[in-house]
């Protein structure tokens, strides 16, 4: 199945570069482009893409507000945030707004493609280089503590702790010596019990709760 993608970035050259990288992939297709947050929200509602690649810093409406409006809709697409800086002041906001993950603009093209495919599968994705440092930094920027719900089972707490380390389903399965399908079930249950939409949001909860 082809993954449909909306590109949102205020720099035409960046959008063109991403489109060129994506268009050569047989399983990926760019269906629209937006140069600001307002247009991104409108096109997401009209085109129903599977994934929105969202620049955090854009005019008129930044990527944080645009992400929040897009992910608040029923059957919302996955949002992969795009940022120039690995400690962007808006990064925590876009993750809390519902982004399924993020990549850095100076990451290799393969990282962007991997991120798009991952969030399209519902797995979430964070740029592999600064992953843990970024999770630590954005968590420090938030003074809110997190209390875990009493309904989490011991196994779900184990899974949540590994989500806090930005592990994929396959990595969690290997660490816990269980089937990947079982991990997927646990992850879905954890998200529901934490009342969060994405794995990245769950990872931030895990970090604030002291599981990381």
N, C-alpha and C positions, 0 to 999 in steps of 0.2 A: 504494500500500500504506500502511495506517495504522501509524504508529509508536506502540507501546504504552510507557507511561511509569509508573515508580514514583517517587513524591515522598517524600523522606526529610528531614524538618526537625522539630525539637522545638517549633517555634512554630506553633500551629494557624492563626493569622492568615496567616502566610507561605504555608503549604500551601494554604489557601483561595484566596489571591490568585493563586498559580501555577495552581491548577486552573481558576479563572475565565478566566485568560489563555489556557490551553491548550485548554480545552473548546470555544472558538469556532473553533478551527482544524480544518478538515475532515480533515487528514492526521495529526492527533495525538490521542491518547486516553490519559487517566489511568486506569490499571487498579488502582492501590492507593496507600495512604499509610502512612507509618511515622513515629513520633514519636521513635524512638531507633535506634541502630545495630543492636541485636540484632533488632528487628522488621524492619528493612530487609533484613538478611541472610536472615531466614526468608522474607519475602515475595518477595524476588528469586528464591529457590530454588523457591518454589511457583508464582509467577505467570509466570515467564520473560519479563519485560518486555524490550523492545529497549533502553531507556535508563533508568538510575537517576539522578535529580537528587538529589545527596547533599550535605546540609549538612555542613561539616567539623566543627563543634562541636556535639555532641549528648551527652546523658547516657547512662550505662550502657556504651555503646561509641561512641567518636567515629567521625567519618567516615573517618578514615585506616584504622583497623582494619576497619571495615565494608567499605570499598572493597577492601582486600586480600583479605578472605574471599570477597567476591563475584567478583572478577576471577580468583581462583585456580580457580574452577569451570570445567569444560568448557563451551563455548558460552556464556561469560559475557556479560551485557549490557554495553553501554558505560556508563561512569560519568562524569557531568558534575558536577564539584564546585561547590558553592555556598558562597561566603564573604562575610562582611560587610566584611572589611578587605582592602585591596589588598596588604598585606604581612603577611598572617596567618602566624603562626609554624608553623601546621600545613600550610601550602600545599605546601611542598616534599615533605612526607611523603605527602600524598594523591596527588601526581603520581607519585612513585616507587612508590606502592602500586598504580598501574595506572589512575588516572583518565585519561580521554581528553582532559580539558581542564577549564576552570573559567570561571565567570561570577561577577561581583560582585552582591550583593543590590541595590545601588543602580544597576545597569545598567538601561537601558530594557527594557521587555518584549520588544521586537523582538530584543534581544541574546540573551535567554534562549531564545526560539523558534529563532533562528538557530543557537545552540549545540546545542540538542537535535537539530535536523535534521542538523547537521554530524557530530556523533558517531555518530548513527544510520547515516550513510553510511560511517562508518569513517574520517572525515577528521581528527578531532580539532578542538578549538576552544579558544582562549584569549580572554579579554575584551579587546576591541580597544584600549581606552584605554591601560591600563598594560602592554601585552603585553611589550615589550622590557625595560622597567624591571624587571618582575617576574621575567622569566627571568634577568636579570642578578643580581637580589638573591637568588633562591633558589639560584642556582648558587654565589654567594659563600658561602652558608651551608653548603655541602657542601665539605669539604676533600679529598674523593676526586678524583683526576685520572682522566681517561679516555684509554685508548689505543685507537685505532681498529684494527679487525681488518685484517690484510694483504689479505684477500680483497676489500675494497671497490675497485670500479673507479673511475677518475677521474670518470666521469659520476655514479656513486653518491655520491662525495664532494661533488660540486657540489650534488646534490639534498639531501644531509644538511646542508650548510651553509645552504641556503635553508629547510630545515625548522627550523633553529636560529633563523631570523628569523620563525618562526611563519607562513610562507607557506602558502597553500592549494595544491592541485594545479593549479588554473587559473593562479594567480600564478607558480608555478614553471614551468609550461609556457610562459607568455609570456616569462619571464626567460631561459629556456634555448632558446627557439624550437623546441620539440618538442611533440608531441601530448600532450594531457592523459592519454590512455590509457597512453602510454609513461611518463609521470611516475608513474602509479599502479603500474605494474610495478616501476619503480625503487624506489619507497617500500616496497613489500612486500618486495623483496630486501634493502633497507637494514635494515628492522626485523628480518628473519630473521638477518642477519649480525651485528647488534648484540645479538641475543637480548633484545629489548625488545618489549613488547606494543603500545605506543601511539606516535603521532607526537610527543606532548609529551615522553615519555621519550627519544626519539631527539633531540629538540631540546636537552634538557639534556645529553645525551652530547656533542652537537656543541659546546655552549658550554664544557663542561669540557675538551674536546679542543682548544680554541682556534680552532675554525672560525668562531665568531661574533665 
